[in-house]
Amino acid sequence: MTATPSLVLRGGESVLRFAGGPVTLRRPDKEHHIPLAAISFVHAEGRSVAIVLTASGADEPTIYRVADVDETGALAFADAVTAALPETPAPDGAALVTTSTPRAAEPAAGGGVPWKPVVAVVAVLLVALAVFAARG
């Protein structure tokens, strides 16, 4: 079994990731997890990539586009995802996509206050106070 390399495309504020499983599209306000069975095809054209989902009947397919990506990366991304698509896709790809709100960055330990600089400032103040008290 061959491991699929992790592919990442960045375009503007969007990031597409593929590592052999679902494709992840992260935007500033939303993150979409797109199962391979939901994808009809992936199209790279110049500096853009379009992920076209399967659609049933007369429904228009949902399309996720990312522009301003590396042209060579777009082709590699489209080829890798296309090679991993199942033979029988789901009839309604949009129903399989899950969307979440990206989590904010976790605060640093200690409530987000960098403790080393605080300790250094307190130490300097204590030394200055001791010198001032010794003179007086």
A tleap script that builds the chain and sets N, CA, C and O, in Angstrom:
source leaprc.protein.ff14SB
mol = sequence {
  NMET THR ALA THR PRO SER LEU VAL LEU ARG
  GLY GLY GLU SER VAL LEU ARG PHE ALA GLY
  GLY PRO VAL THR LEU ARG ARG PRO ASP LYS
  GLU HIE HIE ILE PRO LEU ALA ALA ILE SER
  PHE VAL HIE ALA GLU GLY ARG SER VAL ALA
  ILE VAL LEU THR ALA SER GLY ALA ASP GLU
  PRO THR ILE TYR ARG VAL ALA ASP VAL ASP
  GLU THR GLY ALA LEU ALA PHE ALA ASP ALA
  VAL THR ALA ALA LEU PRO GLU THR PRO ALA
  PRO ASP GLY ALA ALA LEU VAL THR THR SER
  THR PRO ARG ALA ALA GLU PRO ALA ALA GLY
  GLY GLY VAL PRO TRP LYS PRO VAL VAL ALA
  VAL VAL ALA VAL LEU LEU VAL ALA LEU ALA
  VAL PHE ALA ALA ARG CGLY
}
set mol.1.N position { 0.841 -1.173 0.000 }
set mol.1.CA position { 0.000 0.000 0.000 }
set mol.1.C position { 0.886 1.235 0.000 }
set mol.1.O position { 1.812 1.331 0.804 }
set mol.2.N position { 0.615 2.174 -0.885 }
set mol.2.CA position { 1.418 3.377 -1.010 }
set mol.2.C position { 0.741 4.524 -0.277 }
set mol.2.O position { -0.465 4.735 -0.408 }
set mol.3.N position { 1.521 5.255 0.489 }
set mol.3.CA position { 0.980 6.400 1.208 }
set mol.3.C position { 0.824 7.570 0.249 }
set mol.3.O position { 1.699 7.822 -0.580 }
set mol.4.N position { -0.293 8.283 0.363 }
set mol.4.CA position { -0.524 9.455 -0.459 }
set mol.4.C position { 0.145 10.645 0.206 }
set mol.4.O position { -0.073 10.887 1.393 }
set mol.5.N position { 0.963 11.398 -0.542 }
set mol.5.CA position { 1.590 12.573 0.064 }
set mol.5.C position { 0.540 13.633 0.370 }
set mol.5.O position { -0.499 13.698 -0.287 }
set mol.6.N position { 0.814 14.444 1.350 }
set mol.6.CA position { -0.098 15.520 1.706 }
set mol.6.C position { 0.127 16.682 0.745 }
set mol.6.O position { 1.248 17.167 0.594 }
set mol.7.N position { -0.934 17.116 0.107 }
set mol.7.CA position { -0.854 18.238 -0.828 }
set mol.7.C position { -1.601 19.431 -0.243 }
set mol.7.O position { -2.706 19.287 0.279 }
set mol.8.N position { -1.001 20.589 -0.333 }
set mol.8.CA position { -1.603 21.812 0.190 }
set mol.8.C position { -1.520 22.882 -0.884 }
set mol.8.O position { -0.450 23.140 -1.436 }
set mol.9.N position { -2.658 23.504 -1.178 }
set mol.9.CA position { -2.715 24.633 -2.110 }
set mol.9.C position { -3.216 25.854 -1.362 }
set mol.9.O position { -4.232 25.795 -0.670 }
set mol.10.N position { -2.512 26.943 -1.501 }
set mol.10.CA position { -2.933 28.198 -0.881 }
set mol.10.C position { -3.279 29.190 -1.980 }
set mol.10.O position { -2.509 29.402 -2.917 }
set mol.11.N position { -4.449 29.790 -1.845 }
set mol.11.CA position { -4.889 30.798 -2.793 }
set mol.11.C position { -5.650 31.881 -2.058 }
set mol.11.O position { -6.753 31.643 -1.567 }
set mol.12.N position { -5.072 33.069 -1.978 }
set mol.12.CA position { -5.703 34.141 -1.209 }
set mol.12.C position { -5.802 33.725 0.245 }
set mol.12.O position { -4.793 33.385 0.862 }
set mol.13.N position { -7.001 33.746 0.797 }
set mol.13.CA position { -7.217 33.340 2.186 }
set mol.13.C position { -7.724 31.907 2.283 }
set mol.13.O position { -8.122 31.469 3.362 }
set mol.14.N position { -7.717 31.171 1.178 }
set mol.14.CA position { -8.209 29.793 1.152 }
set mol.14.C position { -7.048 28.809 1.144 }
set mol.14.O position { -5.988 29.073 0.576 }
set mol.15.N position { -7.276 27.656 1.794 }
set mol.15.CA position { -6.276 26.591 1.811 }
set mol.15.C position { -6.981 25.277 1.510 }
set mol.15.O position { -7.937 24.907 2.191 }
set mol.16.N position { -6.505 24.572 0.484 }
set mol.16.CA position { -7.010 23.247 0.125 }
set mol.16.C position { -5.987 22.215 0.578 }
set mol.16.O position { -4.790 22.385 0.349 }
set mol.17.N position { -6.459 21.130 1.229 }
set mol.17.CA position { -5.566 20.056 1.683 }
set mol.17.C position { -6.114 18.719 1.217 }
set mol.17.O position { -7.321 18.477 1.208 }
set mol.18.N position { -5.176 17.860 0.829 }
set mol.18.CA position { -5.536 16.493 0.462 }
set mol.18.C position { -4.401 15.570 0.876 }
set mol.18.O position { -3.247 15.781 0.502 }
set mol.19.N position { -4.741 14.542 1.654 }
set mol.19.CA position { -3.736 13.566 2.091 }
set mol.19.C position { -4.265 12.151 1.910 }
set mol.19.O position { -3.938 11.255 2.688 }
set mol.20.N position { -5.085 11.954 0.879 }
set mol.20.CA position { -5.602 10.620 0.597 }
set mol.20.C position { -7.012 10.389 1.091 }
set mol.20.O position { -7.670 9.444 0.656 }
set mol.21.N position { -7.486 11.228 1.987 }
set mol.21.CA position { -8.847 11.119 2.518 }
set mol.21.C position { -9.683 12.277 2.009 }
set mol.21.O position { -9.510 12.722 0.874 }
set mol.22.N position { -10.583 12.762 2.837 }
set mol.22.CA position { -11.409 13.891 2.407 }
set mol.22.C position { -10.556 15.108 2.046 }
set mol.22.O position { -9.478 15.308 2.605 }
set mol.23.N position { -11.040 15.901 1.124 }
set mol.23.CA position { -10.404 17.170 0.784 }
set mol.23.C position { -10.908 18.187 1.796 }
set mol.23.O position { -12.103 18.233 2.088 }
set mol.24.N position { -10.016 18.995 2.327 }
set mol.24.CA position { -10.399 20.037 3.271 }
set mol.24.C position { -10.180 21.383 2.619 }
set mol.24.O position { -9.099 21.664 2.100 }
set mol.25.N position { -11.208 22.214 2.645 }
set mol.25.CA position { -11.123 23.581 2.142 }
set mol.25.C position { -11.337 24.499 3.328 }
set mol.25.O position { -12.424 24.553 3.904 }
set mol.26.N position { -10.291 25.218 3.685 }
set mol.26.CA position { -10.385 26.130 4.830 }
set mol.26.C position { -10.385 27.562 4.319 }
set mol.26.O position { -9.505 27.985 3.568 }
set mol.27.N position { -11.396 28.284 4.751 }
set mol.27.CA position { -11.516 29.709 4.470 }
set mol.27.C position { -11.569 30.420 5.812 }
set mol.27.O position { -11.762 29.760 6.833 }
set mol.28.N position { -11.406 31.737 5.852 }
set mol.28.CA position { -11.372 32.409 7.151 }
set mol.28.C position { -12.605 32.155 8.018 }
set mol.28.O position { -12.496 32.093 9.242 }
set mol.29.N position { -13.761 32.008 7.403 }
set mol.29.CA position { -14.997 31.870 8.177 }
set mol.29.C position { -15.548 30.452 8.249 }
set mol.29.O position { -16.392 30.163 9.098 }
set mol.30.N position { -15.079 29.545 7.355 }
set mol.30.CA position { -15.625 28.183 7.316 }
set mol.30.C position { -14.560 27.190 6.899 }
set mol.30.O position { -13.591 27.524 6.218 }
set mol.31.N position { -14.777 25.948 7.334 }
set mol.31.CA position { -13.922 24.850 6.900 }
set mol.31.C position { -14.833 23.748 6.384 }
set mol.31.O position { -15.718 23.276 7.099 }
set mol.32.N position { -14.612 23.340 5.133 }
set mol.32.CA position { -15.429 22.313 4.490 }
set mol.32.C position { -14.614 21.021 4.397 }
set mol.32.O position { -13.465 21.029 3.953 }
set mol.33.N position { -15.227 19.911 4.823 }
set mol.33.CA position { -14.626 18.587 4.691 }
set mol.33.C position { -15.400 17.866 3.597 }
set mol.33.O position { -16.581 17.560 3.760 }
set mol.34.N position { -14.736 17.598 2.494 }
set mol.34.CA position { -15.387 17.069 1.300 }
set mol.34.C position { -14.929 15.619 1.082 }
set mol.34.O position { -13.800 15.391 0.650 }
set mol.35.N position { -15.788 14.646 1.374 }
set mol.35.CA position { -15.416 13.241 1.138 }
set mol.35.C position { -15.177 12.984 -0.346 }
set mol.35.O position { -15.785 13.629 -1.200 }
set mol.36.N position { -14.309 12.060 -0.642 }
set mol.36.CA position { -14.016 11.746 -2.039 }
set mol.36.C position { -15.262 11.276 -2.795 }
set mol.36.O position { -15.409 11.561 -3.983 }
set mol.37.N position { -16.157 10.558 -2.113 }
set mol.37.CA position { -17.378 10.063 -2.762 }
set mol.37.C position { -18.302 11.200 -3.184 }
set mol.37.O position { -19.193 11.002 -4.010 }
set mol.38.N position { -18.096 12.387 -2.623 }
set mol.38.CA position { -18.939 13.539 -2.952 }
set mol.38.C position { -18.462 14.271 -4.205 }
set mol.38.O position { -19.181 15.111 -4.746 }
set mol.39.N position { -17.257 13.954 -4.662 }
set mol.39.CA position { -16.633 14.694 -5.761 }
set mol.39.C position { -16.901 14.011 -7.101 }
set mol.39.O position { -16.653 12.818 -7.275 }
set mol.40.N position { -17.413 14.802 -8.039 }
set mol.40.CA position { -17.610 14.317 -9.402 }
set mol.40.C position { -16.280 14.393 -10.154 }
set mol.40.O position { -15.845 13.416 -10.764 }
set mol.41.N position { -15.641 15.565 -10.103 }
set mol.41.CA position { -14.320 15.728 -10.710 }
set mol.41.C position { -13.657 16.983 -10.172 }
set mol.41.O position { -14.306 17.849 -9.585 }
set mol.42.N position { -12.353 17.063 -10.385 }
set mol.42.CA position { -11.567 18.235 -9.988 }
set mol.42.C position { -10.953 18.794 -11.255 }
set mol.42.O position { -10.351 18.070 -12.048 }
set mol.43.N position { -11.117 20.107 -11.432 }
set mol.43.CA position { -10.643 20.746 -12.656 }
set mol.43.C position { -9.641 21.831 -12.299 }
set mol.43.O position { -9.947 22.747 -11.537 }
set mol.44.N position { -8.442 21.719 -12.856 }
set mol.44.CA position { -7.418 22.753 -12.703 }
set mol.44.C position { -7.311 23.499 -14.010 }
set mol.44.O position { -7.147 22.902 -15.073 }
set mol.45.N position { -7.407 24.807 -13.919 }
set mol.45.CA position { -7.268 25.640 -15.112 }
set mol.45.C position { -6.434 26.853 -14.744 }
set mol.45.O position { -6.880 27.738 -14.014 }
set mol.46.N position { -5.235 26.876 -15.257 }
set mol.46.CA position { -4.343 27.982 -14.929 }
set mol.46.C position { -4.059 28.011 -13.444 }
set mol.46.O position { -3.576 27.033 -12.874 }
set mol.47.N position { -4.361 29.138 -12.819 }
set mol.47.CA position { -4.078 29.320 -11.396 }
set mol.47.C position { -5.314 29.140 -10.528 }
set mol.47.O position { -5.425 29.748 -9.464 }
set mol.48.N position { -6.244 28.303 -10.983 }
set mol.48.CA position { -7.429 28.033 -10.169 }
set mol.48.C position { -7.768 26.546 -10.197 }
set mol.48.O position { -7.421 25.817 -11.125 }
set mol.49.N position { -8.459 26.132 -9.141 }
set mol.49.CA position { -8.905 24.747 -9.012 }
set mol.49.C position { -10.387 24.782 -8.683 }
set mol.49.O position { -10.828 25.575 -7.851 }
set mol.50.N position { -11.150 23.922 -9.337 }
set mol.50.CA position { -12.575 23.792 -9.049 }
set mol.50.C position { -12.843 22.351 -8.639 }
set mol.50.O position { -12.474 21.410 -9.342 }
set mol.51.N position { -13.496 22.194 -7.482 }
set mol.51.CA position { -13.931 20.876 -7.033 }
set mol.51.C position { -15.429 20.821 -7.289 }
set mol.51.O position { -16.202 21.543 -6.660 }
set mol.52.N position { -15.830 19.966 -8.210 }
set mol.52.CA position { -17.229 19.857 -8.616 }
set mol.52.C position { -17.831 18.634 -7.940 }
set mol.52.O position { -17.349 17.514 -8.114 }
set mol.53.N position { -18.888 18.858 -7.169 }
set mol.53.CA position { -19.540 17.766 -6.460 }
set mol.53.C position { -20.547 17.066 -7.356 }
set mol.53.O position { -21.012 17.620 -8.352 }
set mol.54.N position { -20.867 15.855 -6.988 }
set mol.54.CA position { -21.899 15.118 -7.716 }
set mol.54.C position { -23.252 15.762 -7.411 }
set mol.54.O position { -23.447 16.361 -6.353 }
set mol.55.N position { -24.167 15.630 -8.344 }
set mol.55.CA position { -25.515 16.175 -8.159 }
set mol.55.C position { -26.503 15.220 -8.790 }
set mol.55.O position { -26.218 14.586 -9.806 }
set mol.56.N position { -27.669 15.124 -8.174 }
set mol.56.CA position { -28.683 14.218 -8.701 }
set mol.56.C position { -29.717 14.978 -9.518 }
set mol.56.O position { -30.075 16.109 -9.190 }
set mol.57.N position { -30.184 14.358 -10.566 }
set mol.57.CA position { -31.272 14.909 -11.374 }
set mol.57.C position { -30.930 16.249 -11.999 }
set mol.57.O position { -29.858 16.441 -12.571 }
set mol.58.N position { -31.876 17.169 -11.871 }
set mol.58.CA position { -31.737 18.475 -12.494 }
set mol.58.C position { -31.015 19.477 -11.597 }
set mol.58.O position { -30.863 20.641 -11.966 }
set mol.59.N position { -30.570 19.034 -10.423 }
set mol.59.CA position { -29.867 19.950 -9.513 }
set mol.59.C position { -28.530 20.370 -10.107 }
set mol.59.O position { -27.831 19.583 -10.746 }
set mol.60.N position { -28.200 21.629 -9.877 }
set mol.60.CA position { -26.887 22.129 -10.278 }
set mol.60.C position { -25.858 21.623 -9.282 }
set mol.60.O position { -26.119 21.624 -8.079 }
set mol.61.N position { -24.699 21.192 -9.750 }
set mol.61.CA position { -23.687 20.715 -8.807 }
set mol.61.C position { -23.090 21.873 -8.003 }
set mol.61.O position { -22.970 22.994 -8.498 }
set mol.62.N position { -22.729 21.586 -6.786 }
set mol.62.CA position { -22.022 22.557 -5.965 }
set mol.62.C position { -20.573 22.560 -6.419 }
set mol.62.O position { -19.989 21.508 -6.678 }
set mol.63.N position { -20.000 23.751 -6.512 }
set mol.63.CA position { -18.612 23.885 -6.955 }
set mol.63.C position { -17.854 24.726 -5.939 }
set mol.63.O position { -18.287 25.817 -5.570 }
set mol.64.N position { -16.724 24.205 -5.495 }
set mol.64.CA position { -15.823 24.952 -4.618 }
set mol.64.C position { -14.627 25.367 -5.458 }
set mol.64.O position { -13.944 24.524 -6.039 }
set mol.65.N position { -14.373 26.680 -5.520 }
set mol.65.CA position { -13.259 27.192 -6.320 }
set mol.65.C position { -12.228 27.869 -5.417 }
set mol.65.O position { -12.558 28.519 -4.425 }
set mol.66.N position { -10.984 27.689 -5.800 }
set mol.66.CA position { -9.897 28.405 -5.147 }
set mol.66.C position { -9.038 28.985 -6.262 }
set mol.66.O position { -8.576 28.258 -7.141 }
set mol.67.N position { -8.827 30.300 -6.222 }
set mol.67.CA position { -8.059 30.992 -7.250 }
set mol.67.C position { -6.720 31.448 -6.688 }
set mol.67.O position { -6.473 31.385 -5.484 }
set mol.68.N position { -5.878 31.902 -7.579 }
set mol.68.CA position { -4.551 32.428 -7.233 }
set mol.68.C position { -3.660 31.382 -6.582 }
set mol.68.O position { -2.912 31.689 -5.653 }
set mol.69.N position { -3.737 30.155 -7.064 }
set mol.69.CA position { -2.864 29.087 -6.569 }
set mol.69.C position { -1.724 28.897 -7.564 }
set mol.69.O position { -1.766 29.415 -8.680 }
set mol.70.N position { -0.722 28.159 -7.154 }
set mol.70.CA position { 0.376 27.814 -8.034 }
set mol.70.C position { -0.147 26.923 -9.159 }
set mol.70.O position { -0.850 25.947 -8.900 }
set mol.71.N position { 0.190 27.252 -10.397 }
set mol.71.CA position { -0.347 26.516 -11.548 }
set mol.71.C position { 0.093 25.055 -11.555 }
set mol.71.O position { -0.719 24.167 -11.819 }
set mol.72.N position { 1.352 24.799 -11.272 }
set mol.72.CA position { 1.844 23.422 -11.228 }
set mol.72.C position { 1.212 22.675 -10.068 }
set mol.72.O position { 0.850 21.506 -10.204 }
set mol.73.N position { 1.075 23.342 -8.927 }
set mol.73.CA position { 0.434 22.727 -7.765 }
set mol.73.C position { -1.023 22.397 -8.036 }
set mol.73.O position { -1.525 21.370 -7.581 }
set mol.74.N position { -1.708 23.272 -8.781 }
set mol.74.CA position { -3.117 23.031 -9.113 }
set mol.74.C position { -3.272 21.763 -9.938 }
set mol.74.O position { -4.181 20.969 -9.699 }
set mol.75.N position { -2.387 21.574 -10.907 }
set mol.75.CA position { -2.446 20.364 -11.737 }
set mol.75.C position { -2.151 19.115 -10.914 }
set mol.75.O position { -2.829 18.098 -11.059 }
set mol.76.N position { -1.144 19.193 -10.054 }
set mol.76.CA position { -0.795 18.037 -9.213 }
set mol.76.C position { -1.933 17.708 -8.257 }
set mol.76.O position { -2.250 16.538 -8.038 }
set mol.77.N position { -2.541 18.735 -7.692 }
set mol.77.CA position { -3.652 18.542 -6.757 }
set mol.77.C position { -4.812 17.858 -7.479 }
set mol.77.O position { -5.347 16.862 -6.993 }
set mol.78.N position { -5.199 18.391 -8.639 }
set mol.78.CA position { -6.317 17.822 -9.403 }
set mol.78.C position { -6.024 16.372 -9.795 }
set mol.78.O position { -6.903 15.517 -9.695 }
set mol.79.N position { -4.810 16.093 -10.234 }
set mol.79.CA position { -4.451 14.721 -10.632 }
set mol.79.C position { -4.514 13.761 -9.441 }
set mol.79.O position { -5.028 12.649 -9.563 }
set mol.80.N position { -3.989 14.195 -8.285 }
set mol.80.CA position { -3.964 13.326 -7.099 }
set mol.80.C position { -5.366 13.020 -6.598 }
set mol.80.O position { -5.675 11.874 -6.271 }
set mol.81.N position { -6.220 14.042 -6.535 }
set mol.81.CA position { -7.586 13.821 -6.051 }
set mol.81.C position { -8.352 12.964 -7.048 }
set mol.81.O position { -9.069 12.045 -6.650 }
set mol.82.N position { -8.210 13.252 -8.334 }
set mol.82.CA position { -8.903 12.475 -9.369 }
set mol.82.C position { -8.508 11.004 -9.303 }
set mol.82.O position { -9.361 10.128 -9.450 }
set mol.83.N position { -7.236 10.727 -9.087 }
set mol.83.CA position { -6.766 9.337 -9.008 }
set mol.83.C position { -7.338 8.606 -7.798 }
set mol.83.O position { -7.439 7.379 -7.807 }
set mol.84.N position { -7.712 9.348 -6.762 }
set mol.84.CA position { -8.225 8.730 -5.537 }
set mol.84.C position { -9.749 8.610 -5.504 }
set mol.84.O position { -10.293 8.007 -4.578 }
set mol.85.N position { -10.444 9.167 -6.487 }
set mol.85.CA position { -11.913 9.129 -6.477 }
set mol.85.C position { -12.415 7.700 -6.601 }
set mol.85.O position { -11.842 6.896 -7.336 }
set mol.86.N position { -13.495 7.381 -5.878 }
set mol.86.CA position { -14.056 6.025 -5.973 }
set mol.86.C position { -14.732 5.821 -7.330 }
set mol.86.O position { -15.130 6.776 -7.999 }
set mol.87.N position { -14.850 4.554 -7.714 }
set mol.87.CA position { -15.502 4.240 -8.988 }
set mol.87.C position { -16.972 4.633 -8.982 }
set mol.87.O position { -17.504 5.072 -10.002 }
set mol.88.N position { -17.626 4.480 -7.847 }
set mol.88.CA position { -19.043 4.812 -7.735 }
set mol.88.C position { -19.213 5.961 -6.740 }
set mol.88.O position { -19.196 5.740 -5.530 }
set mol.89.N position { -19.375 7.177 -7.243 }
set mol.89.CA position { -19.553 8.308 -6.333 }
set mol.89.C position { -20.964 8.354 -5.757 }
set mol.89.O position { -21.869 7.676 -6.242 }
set mol.90.N position { -21.131 9.147 -4.735 }
set mol.90.CA position { -22.453 9.340 -4.125 }
set mol.90.C position { -23.333 10.144 -5.085 }
set mol.90.O position { -22.821 10.959 -5.852 }
set mol.91.N position { -24.655 9.925 -5.050 }
set mol.91.CA position { -25.532 10.652 -5.968 }
set mol.91.C position { -25.673 12.134 -5.639 }
set mol.91.O position { -25.912 12.937 -6.541 }
set mol.92.N position { -25.530 12.517 -4.371 }
set mol.92.CA position { -25.678 13.919 -3.981 }
set mol.92.C position { -24.496 14.311 -3.096 }
set mol.92.O position { -24.538 14.161 -1.875 }
set mol.93.N position { -23.456 14.810 -3.733 }
set mol.93.CA position { -22.232 15.133 -3.018 }
set mol.93.C position { -22.400 16.202 -1.954 }
set mol.93.O position { -21.771 16.126 -0.899 }
set mol.94.N position { -23.243 17.202 -2.216 }
set mol.94.CA position { -23.422 18.293 -1.258 }
set mol.94.C position { -23.932 17.782 0.088 }
set mol.94.O position { -23.629 18.370 1.126 }
set mol.95.N position { -24.698 16.700 0.080 }
set mol.95.CA position { -25.240 16.153 1.329 }
set mol.95.C position { -24.155 15.522 2.196 }
set mol.95.O position { -24.345 15.357 3.401 }
set mol.96.N position { -23.032 15.173 1.601 }
set mol.96.CA position { -21.949 14.530 2.349 }
set mol.96.C position { -20.944 15.516 2.939 }
set mol.96.O position { -20.186 15.162 3.842 }
set mol.97.N position { -20.935 16.745 2.436 }
set mol.97.CA position { -19.962 17.741 2.883 }
set mol.97.C position { -20.348 18.241 4.274 }
set mol.97.O position { -21.504 18.581 4.526 }
set mol.98.N position { -19.368 18.279 5.165 }
set mol.98.CA position { -19.594 18.863 6.487 }
set mol.98.C position { -18.845 20.185 6.551 }
set mol.98.O position { -17.734 20.322 6.039 }
set mol.99.N position { -19.486 21.152 7.193 }
set mol.99.CA position { -18.914 22.482 7.310 }
set mol.99.C position { -18.856 22.864 8.770 }
set mol.99.O position { -19.808 22.651 9.521 }
set mol.100.N position { -17.731 23.430 9.165 }
set mol.100.CA position { -17.571 23.868 10.550 }
set mol.100.C position { -16.926 25.244 10.563 }
set mol.100.O position { -16.411 25.725 9.554 }
set mol.101.N position { -16.969 25.859 11.732 }
set mol.101.CA position { -16.319 27.139 11.928 }
set mol.101.C position { -14.919 26.859 12.456 }
set mol.101.O position { -14.765 26.139 13.443 }
set mol.102.N position { -13.895 27.419 11.812 }
set mol.102.CA position { -12.537 27.165 12.302 }
set mol.102.C position { -12.372 27.653 13.731 }
set mol.102.O position { -12.897 28.700 14.110 }
set mol.103.N position { -11.637 26.883 14.513 }
set mol.103.CA position { -11.399 27.258 15.900 }
set mol.103.C position { -10.353 28.355 15.952 }
set mol.103.O position { -9.416 28.375 15.155 }
set mol.104.N position { -10.523 29.272 16.902 }
set mol.104.CA position { -9.530 30.318 17.111 }
set mol.104.C position { -8.277 29.689 17.699 }
set mol.104.O position { -8.331 28.616 18.298 }
set mol.105.N position { -7.172 30.352 17.525 }
set mol.105.CA position { -5.921 29.838 18.079 }
set mol.105.C position { -6.037 29.746 19.595 }
set mol.105.O position { -6.584 30.636 20.247 }
set mol.106.N position { -5.515 28.661 20.138 }
set mol.106.CA position { -5.552 28.446 21.580 }
set mol.106.C position { -4.646 29.453 22.275 }
set mol.106.O position { -3.547 29.726 21.793 }
set mol.107.N position { -5.095 30.016 23.415 }
set mol.107.CA position { -4.217 30.935 24.140 }
set mol.107.C position { -3.029 30.181 24.730 }
set mol.107.O position { -3.099 28.977 24.976 }
set mol.108.N position { -1.958 30.897 24.947 }
set mol.108.CA position { -0.762 30.277 25.519 }
set mol.108.C position { -1.053 29.833 26.944 }
set mol.108.O position { -1.969 30.350 27.584 }
set mol.109.N position { -0.279 28.881 27.441 }
set mol.109.CA position { -0.454 28.405 28.816 }
set mol.109.C position { -0.306 29.579 29.769 }
set mol.109.O position { 0.513 30.469 29.541 }
set mol.110.N position { -1.093 29.584 30.831 }
set mol.110.CA position { -1.029 30.680 31.789 }
set mol.110.C position { -1.963 31.809 31.423 }
set mol.110.O position { -1.770 32.936 31.880 }
set mol.111.N position { -2.969 31.541 30.613 }
set mol.111.CA position { -3.954 32.571 30.296 }
set mol.111.C position { -3.545 33.495 29.167 }
set mol.111.O position { -4.174 34.534 28.967 }
set mol.112.N position { -2.513 33.144 28.428 }
set mol.112.CA position { -2.134 33.956 27.289 }
set mol.112.C position { -1.086 35.005 27.620 }
set mol.112.O position { -0.607 35.678 26.707 }
set mol.113.N position { -0.704 35.178 28.884 }
set mol.113.CA position { 0.320 36.150 29.255 }
set mol.113.C position { 1.681 35.453 29.218 }
set mol.113.O position { 1.872 34.433 29.880 }
set mol.114.N position { 2.617 35.992 28.454 }
set mol.114.CA position { 3.938 35.363 28.436 }
set mol.114.C position { 4.620 35.578 29.779 }
set mol.114.O position { 4.921 36.715 30.140 }
set mol.115.N position { 4.867 34.521 30.517 }
set mol.115.CA position { 5.331 34.621 31.897 }
set mol.115.C position { 6.792 35.001 32.023 }
set mol.115.O position { 7.146 35.663 32.999 }
set mol.116.N position { 7.654 34.629 31.110 }
set mol.116.CA position { 9.079 34.944 31.236 }
set mol.116.C position { 9.343 36.446 31.233 }
set mol.116.O position { 10.084 36.923 32.092 }
set mol.117.N position { 8.771 37.213 30.306 }
set mol.117.CA position { 9.000 38.664 30.355 }
set mol.117.C position { 8.441 39.297 31.631 }
set mol.117.O position { 9.030 40.242 32.156 }
set mol.118.N position { 7.317 38.792 32.136 }
set mol.118.CA position { 6.728 39.329 33.365 }
set mol.118.C position { 7.661 39.081 34.545 }
set mol.118.O position { 7.873 39.969 35.371 }
set mol.119.N position { 8.215 37.879 34.624 }
set mol.119.CA position { 9.152 37.549 35.700 }
set mol.119.C position { 10.385 38.437 35.600 }
set mol.119.O position { 10.878 38.916 36.621 }
set mol.120.N position { 10.891 38.666 34.397 }
set mol.120.CA position { 12.069 39.509 34.215 }
set mol.120.C position { 11.799 40.942 34.672 }
set mol.120.O position { 12.646 41.541 35.336 }
set mol.121.N position { 10.652 41.497 34.335 }
set mol.121.CA position { 10.301 42.857 34.746 }
set mol.121.C position { 10.177 42.943 36.261 }
set mol.121.O position { 10.673 43.895 36.864 }
set mol.122.N position { 9.536 41.982 36.874 }
set mol.122.CA position { 9.391 41.979 38.340 }
set mol.122.C position { 10.760 41.887 38.996 }
set mol.122.O position { 11.010 42.577 39.985 }
set mol.123.N position { 11.646 41.059 38.476 }
set mol.123.CA position { 12.984 40.918 39.045 }
set mol.123.C position { 13.755 42.226 38.950 }
set mol.123.O position { 14.423 42.618 39.907 }
set mol.124.N position { 13.674 42.902 37.817 }
set mol.124.CA position { 14.359 44.189 37.652 }
set mol.124.C position { 13.806 45.213 38.630 }
set mol.124.O position { 14.570 45.967 39.233 }
set mol.125.N position { 12.506 45.250 38.792 }
set mol.125.CA position { 11.892 46.192 39.738 }
set mol.125.C position { 12.323 45.898 41.169 }
set mol.125.O position { 12.588 46.829 41.929 }
set mol.126.N position { 12.398 44.632 41.554 }
set mol.126.CA position { 12.832 44.274 42.911 }
set mol.126.C position { 14.291 44.669 43.148 }
set mol.126.O position { 14.629 45.159 44.226 }
set mol.127.N position { 15.156 44.462 42.155 }
set mol.127.CA position { 16.559 44.869 42.286 }
set mol.127.C position { 16.648 46.385 42.410 }
set mol.127.O position { 17.385 46.886 43.260 }
set mol.128.N position { 15.916 47.125 41.582 }
set mol.128.CA position { 15.940 48.580 41.654 }
set mol.128.C position { 15.447 49.071 43.003 }
set mol.128.O position { 16.009 50.016 43.558 }
set mol.129.N position { 14.402 48.444 43.542 }
set mol.129.CA position { 13.858 48.810 44.841 }
set mol.129.C position { 14.879 48.538 45.945 }
set mol.129.O position { 15.021 49.340 46.867 }
set mol.130.N position { 15.594 47.405 45.856 }
set mol.130.CA position { 16.616 47.065 46.852 }
set mol.130.C position { 17.754 48.058 46.807 }
set mol.130.O position { 18.246 48.468 47.859 }
set mol.131.N position { 18.193 48.464 45.616 }
set mol.131.CA position { 19.275 49.454 45.482 }
set mol.131.C position { 18.807 50.797 46.047 }
set mol.131.O position { 19.562 51.462 46.756 }
set mol.132.N position { 17.597 51.194 45.747 }
set mol.132.CA position { 17.057 52.459 46.234 }
set mol.132.C position { 16.954 52.441 47.764 }
set mol.132.O position { 17.275 53.434 48.417 }
set mol.133.N position { 16.514 51.332 48.330 }
set mol.133.CA position { 16.380 51.212 49.776 }
set mol.133.C position { 17.755 51.222 50.468 }
set mol.133.O position { 17.883 51.770 51.562 }
set mol.134.N position { 18.776 50.628 49.850 }
set mol.134.CA position { 20.112 50.569 50.421 }
set mol.134.C position { 20.759 51.946 50.434 }
set mol.134.O position { 21.551 52.232 51.332 }
set mol.135.N position { 20.461 52.781 49.499 }
set mol.135.CA position { 21.013 54.149 49.436 }
set mol.135.C position { 20.355 55.079 50.432 }
set mol.135.O position { 20.977 56.029 50.909 }
set mol.136.N position { 19.134 54.818 50.739 }
set mol.136.CA position { 18.371 55.744 51.533 }
set mol.136.C position { 18.449 55.462 52.957 }
set mol.136.O position { 17.846 56.172 53.761 }
savepdb mol mol.pdb
quit
